[in-house]
Amino acid sequence: MKTKKNPLLSILVGWNILLTAFLAYTYICKDKTTATERLDIVDKNDTPLLSLSNPEHFPDPIIDGKTHKRAVSPSGMVFFNEDGNEVGGMAFSKRDSASLNAFVLDYSNADAIGMLVQEDKGAGSHRAAIQINDKGEKLGEGAHRISLQNENGTAGLFIMDRKGNVVIELSVDSVGKPTLLLPR
């Protein structure tokens, strides 16, 4: 008696062989890394919550459900709230000899608090800062109000008015000379 070959059975046997080979490979090989250009974490409704990305696939900011053009394309991570709006992130970017690494938490329409590190090896300059911004009315309008920073060896606290003008500066330069400025 001749038996007929069942194509479905052949496919299942093939998938079982591939699955067994994959499982054996992952058990034998200790390297457990996965590479991707972008990883999005979403909720059950596909609303973004977190995105990890390289510069080519870094997401543009979403504010009030609208996507806006990002000024730079860093690698890093973006945080979103339950409505899918950007609320902060970490970014790492480099252009020519200059690099910028930042951790930012946002208001609903602009940066609120940021920690950043900037280096320009070509110019020989560096800066590390914590910045606090005021919330503006329009997108990206928030005024820079407080900066605690070390720039090229000068450490200082700078407090600005709502227009961004320095009102109080307390600093110590790279050779130890202190400065207290009250420009008004």
N, C-alpha and C positions, 0 to 999 in steps of 0.2 A: 504494500500500500504506500502510495506517495503522499507526503505531507506538504501542505502549502505553507510558504513563508508568510508570516504576519509582519507587515511593515511597521506597525505600531510597536510590536515587541522588539524589533530590531532597533528602533529609535530609543526605546526605554533602556535596553541593554547598553547602547552607546552612551546615553546620558549617565547611567550608573558607572560605567567605566571612567568617564571624564570626572565625575564627582568624586569617585574613590581616589583617582590620581591627584586631584586638587587637595583633598583632605590629607592624603599621605604627604604631599609636598609641604603643606602648611605645618604639619606635625614635625617633619624632618628638618625643614629650614627654620631657623630661629629668628630670621628677619621678619618682623611683623609690621613693617611700614606700608603705608598706602600713599601714593602720590596722586595729587589732583591739582588743577589750576584754580578751582574755586569750590568751596563747600558751603552750602546754605543750610541752616537749621530753620525749620518752619514749624508752625503749629498745625493742628489738625485741619485748619482751613487754608493752608498754604500761605499764611501771612508770615513774612520773614521775621525772624527773631535775632539771628546772628549770621554773619557772613564772614568767612575766612577766604582771602583771595590773594592772587599775585597781581602785579600792576595792570596787566592786560585785561583782567576780568573784574577789577575792583568796582563795586556797585556805585552808581551815582546816588547822591542824597535824595531821600524821599521825605517831603515835608507836606503835611496836610493832603497826603495821597498823590501829590504831584512830584514827578522826577525832575531834578534840576541838574545842570552840568556841574561837575566837580572841577575845581581849579587845577588840581594835580591828580596824577594816577599813582598812588602809593601801593605798596603791598600792606597787608595787615588784616584788621578785623573791624567790622561795623556792628554796633548794637542797635536793635530796633525795639520800639515799644509794642504793646498789644495791637495798636492800630496800624503797624507797619511803617511808622515814621522813624527816621534816624534819630537816635538819642545819645550817640557818642561812638567812640571807637579808639583803636590804636592804629597808627599809620607809620610806615617806614618808607622814606623816599630818598632818592639820590639823583642829583643833576650835576654833571661834570664833577668838580671836586667838592661840591657841597652836599651835605646830608641833613635830613630833618627826621627826627623820631619824636612822635607825640602820642600822648594819651589825653583824650578830650571827652568831657561830658557836656551835653548840649541842653540849651533851653529848647522850646518848641520851634524856634526860628533862627537860632544862631548859637555859636560856641558860648558856653558858660564858664567852664573851668578847664584849663589845660596845663599839662606838664609837658615840657618839650626840651629836647637836646638838639642843638644845631652845631655843625662843624663845617668849616670850609678850609680844607687842607691847602688849597691853592692860595687863599688869602691869609692863611695862618690865624683865623679867628674861630672863636667858639663861644657858645652861650648855653646855659641851662637855666630854665625858668619855670616858675609856677605863675600862671596868669589867671586873673579873675575879671570877667567882663560883665557889663551891664546888659540888660535885655532891651533891645530896640523894638520899634513898632513893625518895621519891615524886615523881610528876609535878609539875613546876614548883616543887619544894621547895628548890632550891639556894640557899645563903646568899650574900649579897653580901659579898665579902671585901676587895677592893682597888679603890680608885678614884683615878685621876689625873685631876683636873678643874680647870676654870676656871669658877666660878659667880659671876656678877655682879661680876667683877673680882677675886675672891679665887681665887688659884691654890693648889692643894694636893694632897698625897698623903695618903690616908686608908686605914688598915689596920684591919679589923674582926675581931672574934672570930667564932666559928661561929654566934652568935646575932644578928650584925649590929651589935653595939655597937662604936663607935670605940675602938680600943685605942691607936693612934698617929695623931697628926695633925701634919703638917708643912705649914704654909701661909704665904702672904704675902697680906695684904689689898690692896684697891685703892689705898690710900695708901702702901703699902710696908712696913707693920708686919708683921714675921715672928711666927709662933706655932709653938711646939713643945709638944704636949700628950702626956703619958703618964698618962692618967687613973687608972691603978691604983696 
